[in-house]
């Protein structure tokens, strides 16, 4: 049996298809490109640290009270009823009045505008559905999260949910010009071999001084510091793979030697590469 279709029907189907495909192609959704550097649920007996302005996000939740985060003149108790998010470039201190406490933390990266939020602390109510994601996590390192997809996805879901609760008004102020975001992608593509300010300025079509001004005004950092951050981000990912030596990682991320790499990594991550690898 043959189906008879006239010319008008064919044209209607054709243009409907073309219109649908055009609309589909225009539907661009924001992708924060979440990258978890490390996460763990552990028992804390001692917690006394002063953290500099680190380049990654930090998430904290304690199942029992006894620990506190200090930010400027603000003291935030870590209790079972709250989950705390600390954005990048936020200096905090950590103290514990009594122990042990069961402590969950995650360090992660996300794309702008989340990567550029102003220094502050976000405190969220620990709702039952959120807690169910955390309480299933193991309290030791015998099971790697990379080997358990359901646990890893649960934590990713938790982070996405909390980020969605950040007021939109705070994010709308941080959108970057397309010209700058394309230039940032260019810098990221040169992580291994490095790139000069002259090359960066040529890529964006500005003089060196004008290029430096737009980075300072929009990002608050120089393009060379942005390059160093991207090198350390890549190093954090490679440090999870024990087949890579620290010397090889230093070379892969564009550092002249292991010692220079360790110095920059420690300044930005708050710990040496060896310590990061041992604990993550």
C-alpha positions, 0 to 999 in steps of 0.5 A: 500500500502506498500513502498518497501525500500531495505537494502542499502536505510535503511543504507543510512538513518541510517548513514545520521541520525547519522551524522546529530545528531552528527553535531547537538550535536557539534553545541554549541553556546555561551549563555551570560545568561543575567540577568536584575536586574532592569530597569526604564525610569524616570524623573530626577530633581537631579543626583549627585552621585559617584559610586564605582566599582559595580559588574553589567553592567549599561546602560544609555540613556537620551532623553534630554541633561543636564546630564554627566558621568565622568570617570577618566578624561573623561566627557561623555554627555548623549544626545539623540544621544548616549547610554552608557554602563558601564562595571562592576568594573568601578567607575564613577560619575554622574552629572546634569547641568539642569533638568528635563531630561527623563532618562532610565537606566538598570542594568544587569549581563552577563557571562564571558567574558563580566563580565570581560571586563576592566574598560572603557566606551562604547558609541554607536550611538542611532540609530532609531531602538534602540530608538524605543525600549526605547521610548515605556517604561513607565515613572513611576513604575505603570507597572512592567516590569515583567508583560509586556513581550514585554517591557522586551524582547525589553530591552533584545534585546537592551542589546544583540545588544549593547553587540554584538557591543563590539570589538571581539578583546577585548573579545578574550583576556578574555577566561577562561580555562575550568578547571577554569570555572568548578571550578567557577560553583562549587563555585556557587553551594555552594552559600547557605552553603559556601565553604572553599579555601581548598575545592575549591582547592581540586575541581580544583586539585591544592594546595591552593596557586596555586588555589589562583594564578590562580584566581588572574591572570585570574579573578583579584579576590579571590575565596571568593570574587567571592562567595560573588558576586554570593551571592549578585547576587542571593540576587538581584533576591530574593529582587524583590520578596516581599514575601521574607523578607530581613532576609530570603534572608540573610539566603538563600544566606549564610550570618550569619545574616541580618546585615552582609548581609546588610554590604556586599550588600551595599559594592558591590551594592552601596546601602542597600538591603532595598533601592534596593528593594524600587527602583526596 
